[in-house]
């Protein structure tokens, strides 16, 4: 197979894989509607759950939105009872945002559904193929992270304190590996 044919096939399969993963891993609109949250609120809940307490600025940075957009998002989430605002621990002039029990429950429900969807497909594969998939995806991510410019975009913002085995942290020399 010629190099350009291989690259064309890689691009084609990557496009298909991306569509499948987006459909599988992004909370369905129906999931969000059933839970009463939008995709933006889901992404914010995930960040807040991992980084609590958060500042509005931290949420804005993690979600790549403006501070006013993050403020409005948090305000909608406060009204729904998904998160709470508290006086800042480090700076009382700055509010901290923490996930509420109802927000945590919704997040857990959506993530359980996502895991179930992914498992439904992965378990159709032969165990050796599953192991090869994980290994190959890991190598792909490592190769992509070698450029360093992608590590910031690939980062899930979970930080070393959350997962020191993370492949992104290892590429930055921050993990235990």
Secondary structure as GFF3:
##gff-version 3
##sequence-region A 1 177
A	DSSP	alpha_helix	3	25	.	.	.	ID=ss1
A	DSSP	alpha_helix	29	35	.	.	.	ID=ss2
A	DSSP	alpha_helix	39	51	.	.	.	ID=ss3
A	DSSP	alpha_helix	56	63	.	.	.	ID=ss4
A	DSSP	alpha_helix	67	79	.	.	.	ID=ss5
A	DSSP	beta_strand	83	87	.	.	.	ID=ss6
A	DSSP	beta_strand	95	99	.	.	.	ID=ss7
A	DSSP	alpha_helix	101	122	.	.	.	ID=ss8
A	DSSP	alpha_helix	127	145	.	.	.	ID=ss9
A	DSSP	alpha_helix	151	154	.	.	.	ID=ss10
A	DSSP	alpha_helix	167	171	.	.	.	ID=ss11
###
